[in-house]
Amino acid sequence: MFKKSTFSIIMLTVLFNVLALNDANALSCVETTANEAFDDAAAVFSGTVIKANSHSYTIDVEDVYKGNVTETVKVKGSEWNRGFEVNQMLLIYTDQTALGHYKLDLCSRTGSFDDLEYDVQGMTPTKPESDPFLKTPIWAGIISIGAVTAVVFFRKKGQKE
């Protein structure tokens, strides 16, 4: 008799947990104002999605409202796909990882620029920075390669003598 009642209690507990978990898929985020989201973000910018993967987006940046953002950036999403599509214009509020990568908070205010356009009213946008690699003149690379080649050549020549 003790075994049957223990089994019944376990089954009722399992059934209750299964039924309770059906509502666990919902996610609720605290709604923030544009000013709060702006203050909390490492960078705020607008741009067009040029590539979308399951957990990341490549953005062609048009205007920068906060942060040092280059012309093209990769933004990592969360495990929940936000559903942004290629050619969609977004206003992006993003955090930055310790390595400098941009990432979307699950409850970020990021969304369609058309829906959030009022967020940036009164702000003065700047243009994105050029990629630092592209700013380096080609002659700097040629000189660097030449210098390394010269060092290797003279070290080998010195070892032969």
URCORMO-V713686 format. One record per backbone hydrogen bond with DSSP energy under -1.0 kcal/mol. NH is the residue of the N-H (numbers start at 1). CO is the residue of the C=O. E is the energy in kcal/mol with one decimal. If there is no record, write none. Layout:
# URCORMO-V713686
nh=NH co=CO e=E
nh=NH co=CO e=E
This chain:
# URCORMO-V713686
nh=5 co=1 e=-1.9
nh=6 co=2 e=-2.0
nh=7 co=3 e=-2.5
nh=8 co=4 e=-2.4
nh=9 co=5 e=-2.2
nh=10 co=6 e=-2.4
nh=11 co=7 e=-2.6
nh=12 co=8 e=-2.4
nh=13 co=9 e=-2.3
nh=14 co=10 e=-2.6
nh=15 co=11 e=-2.7
nh=16 co=12 e=-2.6
nh=17 co=13 e=-2.4
nh=18 co=14 e=-2.4
nh=19 co=15 e=-2.4
nh=20 co=16 e=-2.4
nh=21 co=17 e=-1.9
nh=24 co=21 e=-1.6
nh=26 co=23 e=-1.1
nh=37 co=33 e=-2.5
nh=38 co=34 e=-2.5
nh=39 co=35 e=-2.4
nh=40 co=36 e=-2.1
nh=41 co=37 e=-1.5
nh=42 co=94 e=-2.1
nh=43 co=94 e=-1.8
nh=44 co=66 e=-1.8
nh=45 co=92 e=-1.9
nh=46 co=63 e=-2.7
nh=47 co=90 e=-1.9
nh=48 co=60 e=-2.1
nh=49 co=88 e=-2.3
nh=50 co=58 e=-3.1
nh=51 co=58 e=-1.3
nh=53 co=56 e=-3.1
nh=57 co=75 e=-2.6
nh=58 co=51 e=-2.8
nh=59 co=73 e=-3.4
nh=60 co=48 e=-2.9
nh=61 co=71 e=-2.7
nh=62 co=46 e=-3.0
nh=63 co=46 e=-1.1
nh=64 co=126 e=-3.0
nh=65 co=44 e=-3.1
nh=66 co=44 e=-1.7
nh=71 co=129 e=-1.6
nh=73 co=59 e=-2.2
nh=75 co=57 e=-3.4
nh=76 co=102 e=-2.6
nh=77 co=55 e=-3.3
nh=87 co=49 e=-3.4
nh=88 co=85 e=-1.9
nh=90 co=47 e=-3.2
nh=91 co=111 e=-2.7
nh=92 co=45 e=-3.5
nh=94 co=43 e=-2.7
nh=95 co=103 e=-2.7
nh=97 co=101 e=-3.0
nh=100 co=97 e=-1.9
nh=103 co=95 e=-2.2
nh=104 co=76 e=-3.2
nh=108 co=105 e=-2.1
nh=111 co=91 e=-1.9
nh=113 co=89 e=-2.4
nh=116 co=112 e=-1.5
nh=117 co=113 e=-1.1
nh=119 co=116 e=-2.4
nh=120 co=117 e=-1.1
nh=121 co=118 e=-1.1
nh=123 co=120 e=-2.0
nh=126 co=64 e=-2.6
nh=129 co=69 e=-2.7
nh=135 co=131 e=-1.1
nh=140 co=137 e=-1.2
nh=142 co=138 e=-1.9
nh=143 co=139 e=-2.7
nh=144 co=140 e=-2.1
nh=145 co=141 e=-2.4
nh=146 co=142 e=-2.5
nh=147 co=143 e=-2.7
nh=148 co=144 e=-2.3
nh=149 co=145 e=-2.4
nh=150 co=146 e=-2.4
nh=151 co=147 e=-2.3
nh=152 co=148 e=-2.4
nh=153 co=149 e=-2.6
nh=154 co=150 e=-2.7
nh=155 co=151 e=-2.0
nh=156 co=152 e=-2.2
nh=157 co=153 e=-2.4
nh=158 co=154 e=-2.0
nh=159 co=155 e=-1.6
nh=160 co=156 e=-1.3
nh=161 co=157 e=-1.1
